[in-house]
C-alpha cells in the first residue's frame, strides 16, 4: 500500500506505462470498487489490502483516460484505503489516501463527491488527534452539500420516502442525505473527543432528523447511514465524553433495535469494541467481556488485527481474568502467558 500510494502521476499517467494496454472499462473498475467495499464492510482486511494496490493503479488509469467517469471510482478506492489504514494505525498513509480523495473530488466541481471524500478525511483527522479540525472540516463539507439543510424544499429531500437503492454511485436524494448525515455523525464524534457535549447533542439531533427520512437497512454510497447508525454514534460519543454508564445503557437499547443487525459487520464490531471500552470505565466487566467476544464473532479481523483493540482485550482480561470468553480471546491473541 505504501508503494502504491507513493506513485505520483505528474511524470505521466499509469496508462502511459504501456501504450498497448487500454485503460480498464469504467464498468469493470466499478465492479472492483464494489468488491473492495464489500471486503471492507465484512472486515476482510487482509483480502482488501491485497486488492488495493492493483485497484489503485486501475482506478488511476481509468481516471486518466476519462476524468469524468473515473472520478467516483478513484475517490471511493482512496476512501476505502484510508479507512482500513486508520484501523491498522497507519495514520500517515491514511491521511495521504484521504488527501488524494479530496484532491480528485475537488477537480470535479461535484459537491456530493467532495462530501464523500470528506468522510475519510474526518476519520483520519480524529485518528491523529485533530478533533477540532475534524469537526470543522466535516461540518463545512456537510453544509456545502446541503447549504439550507435537508428540509429545504429546493434541497434533496424525496417526498416519496427512502428507496431500496444501494448503488454506491447513487446521486439522488437518499445518497445525498446519507453522506450529509454521515458527515454530521463524524462531526459529532469529533466533538465528543473535544469534550463538547452541546455540539454532540445538536449534531446527532440533526443527523437523527435526516436518518428518519432514510430509514434503516440501506447503504447509500457505502455509508450504512440510518437511525441505528445515529444511535450507535450517540453511545460511542457518550463513552468519549466520560459518560460510560450512559454509553452502556444506550448500547442495551440499541442492540434490540431492528436496524442493528442491518449495519455492516465492520461497523458493528468496531462499535462493540467502543462499548467494551466504556464498560471497562464503568466497571461493568460482564458487558465489557461480552462485547469483545461478540465483536470477535461478528468480525474477527476487527479484534485480531487492530493494535488499539488488542489493548482493550488486554485490559479486559486483566480486570476480569475469570471471564472464560475474554480469557480465551486473549490467549488466541497471545496476550496471556
N, C-alpha and C positions, 0 to 999 in steps of 0.2 A: 504494500500500500504506500509506503514511504517513497519508493521508486516511482510508482505510478503518479503520485501527486507532485513529484518533483519534475515531471515532464512539462516543459513550457513550449507553447506553440509559436512564440514570437519569431523563431527562426524557420518557420514553415510548419504547416499543419501535419498531423499524423498521416493524413491522406496522401501527402506528397512523398512519404517514405517509399511508397510502392505505387508508381503511376499506373501499373497494370491492374491494380486492385480497386474496384469501385467501392465507395462508402456503403456501409450496410443500409438496407432499406429502413425507413422510419418504423414500419410495422414490426420488423424483426427486432430493432432496438427497443421499441416499446414493450414487446413481449419479454425481452431480457430484463428490462427495468422492473416489470411487474413480478417476474420470478425473484428478483433480488429483494423486492419489498416483502414478498411472502416469506422469504427466508428470514428477513429481519423480524417480522411480526410473530413468527413461530420460534424466535430466538435460536435459529440455526446459524450462530455467529461464525463458526469455522467455515461452513459452506459459503456464507456470504463473503467472507474475507477472501476466499479462493476465487470467487466470481468477480469481485470488484475491479481488480487491476485491468483485466481484459475488457470489462464493461465500460470502464472509464475511457479506454482507448477508443472503443467502438462509438461511444456517445460523442466524444470529441470529434471524431471523423465525420459523424453524421451532422453535427453542428457546423463544422467547417464547410461541408457540402451544401447545407441549407440551414442558415441560422434561424429561419422562422420555424420550420418543423422540428429542428433539432434542439431548440432551447429547452423545452419542457423535459425531455428525457435526460439531458445533461444536468439540469438543475436537480432532478429527482435522484440521479446517481450520486451526485455530490452530497445531497441531503442524507441519503442512506449511509454513505461513507462517514459523514460527520457524526451521525447519531450512534453508529456502532463503535466508532473510535472513542467517543465520550465514555461509553460503557467500559471500555478497556483502559481508561485513564490515559489515553494517548491524546491529551488535550491540545498539544501543539499541532498535530496533524488534523484533529477535529476542527480546530479554528481555521486552518488552511482550507479544508474542504468546504466549510461553511462560507468562507470568504469567496471561494471560487463560485459557489452557487449564487451568491449575491451579485458578483461581477457579471455573470451571464445574464441573470434576470434583469439587471439594470439596463442592459443594452436593448431590451425588447420594448420598453415602454408599457409593459403589461403589469398593472398594479397587483393582479392576482398572483402572477408568477413571482413578483418581488416579495409579496407577503408570504408565499410558500417558502421561499428561500430564507426568510427571516426567522422561521421556526427553529431550524438547527442552529442559527446564529445565536438566538436567545438561549438555547440549551447550553451551547458551548461557553457563552459568557458567564452563565451561572456556574458551570463546572470549573472555571478558572477564578472564581471568587469575585466576579464583577457584577454583583447583583443589581446595583443601581443602573449600570449601563444596560444590562439585560432588560430591566424593566422599561426604561425609556425607549430602547430600540424596538421592543415588541409592541408597546403601546403605539408608537409612531407608525409602525408598519400596519397595525390594525386600523388606525384612523385614516391612513392613506387609502386603504382598501375600501372602507365604508365611511366616508367623512361625516355623514349626517347620522350615522347609527343605523342599525339593522331594521328599525321600524319606519324609516323614511320611505314614503310611497314611491319615490324615484329610485330607491335602492333595490337591493337584490332579493327582497322577500318574495315568497312564492305563495299566492293565495290558494293554490291547490294543495299546499302542505308538502311534507317531505316525500321523496320518491324512493324507489328501491335501487337507484343507480349507485354503483360503487366504482364507476370508472374513475381512475386517478386523474384523468385529464378533464374531469367534469368542470366546465367553466360556468355552469348555470348557478341558480340561486343556492342550492344545497352546498355546492363546492365552495362558493364564496363565503357563505355563513360558517361553514365548518372550519375554514382556515382562519377566519376572523375570530371565531370562538377559541380556537386553539391558541392563537396569539394572546388572547386575554388570559387564558389559563397559564401560559408561560410567564406572563407578566405577574400574575398572582403568586406563582411560586417564587419568582424573584423578589417580590415584595415581602413574602414571608421570611426569606433569608435576610432581608434588611430590617426585620422586626417591625414592619409597617402593617399592623393588623387592620387599620382602617382601609388601606388600599386593597388588602386581600379581600375584605368583605365586599367592597364596591366592584372590584374586578370579577369576582366569582358571581356576584349578583347579575352583572351584565352578561357574563358568559352563560349563566343559567337561563336568562331570558331567551338568548339565541338558541340554546340547546333544546328548549321546549318546542321551537319551530322545526328542529331537525328530527328529534326523537332518537331512541337507541337503535342499535342494530345496523348502522350504516358505517361506511368507511370512505367517505368522500376525500379524495386527494390524500389517501393514506393517513388520515388524522385519527380515526376512531372516535371522533367528537360526538358527544351527545350528553344527556342528563347524567348517565353513570360516570362519564369522564369528569364532569363538573364536581360531582360528589367525591370522587376519588381525589381530586385536587384539593378540595376543602379539608379532607382528612390529612393529607400529606402536609398541607400548609399549617394545620393546627399543630402537628408534631414539630415543624420547623420553628413555630412561634413559642415553643415550650409548653404548649397545652397538650401534653401527652395523653392524659385521660380522655380529653375531648376527641383526640385522634382515634383512640381505641373505640370509643363509643360510636363515632361516625362509621368506623370500619364495620362494626357489628351490624349496623343498619344497611350499609352498602351491599354487603355480600348476600343480602336477602332480596335485593332488587333484581327484577328480570334482566336488566341490561348488564349486570355484572359479567355474566358468562359470555356476553357478546363482545366484550373487549378483547383485543388481540392478546395472545398468550404472553408476549413480551411485556405488554403494558400491565397486565395483572400481576405477573411475577415481580416486576420492579416495584410495584406498589406494595405487595406483600412484604418485601424487604423493608420498605419505609415504615410499614406498620410494626414490624418486628422491632425496629429501632425505637419507635415511640413507646411500644410496650415495655421494652427494657428500661426506658427512662421512668415509666410509671410504676415499675416493679411488678408488672403483670407478666410473670415468666411463662405462664401457660400459653397466653396469646402469642408471646414472642416466639416460643418454640414451635407452636403450631403454624404460625405464619411462615417461618423459614422452611419448614418441611413441606408446606403447601406450595410455596414458591418453587422449591426444587421439583416437585411433582408436575407443576404447570409448565415450567420451562427451566430445565436443569442447567442449561448454559448460563442463564441469568445469575444463578447462585455459584456455579462452579468455576466460571471464567472471569468474573468481575473481581478485581482486587478489593474494592471497597466492601463488597458483600462478604468476602471471606473474613473481614474484620468483625462484621456483625455476628457471623456464626461463631467466631472465637469468643466473643463477649457473651453470647447466649450460653454456650457450653460452660463457660467459667462461672456464670451466675446460677445455672441450673444443671449441674453435671449429671443428675439422675434422670433427666429427661431423655428417654431412650431414643426418640426420633432425632433430637438435636445431636445427641452423642454419636449416633450412627452417621449422621451427615458430616459432623466434624471429623470423624475418623476417615470417612471417604475422601475428605478434602486434605487429609494429612495434617490436621490441626491438633491432634491429640497424640500423646506418647503411648 
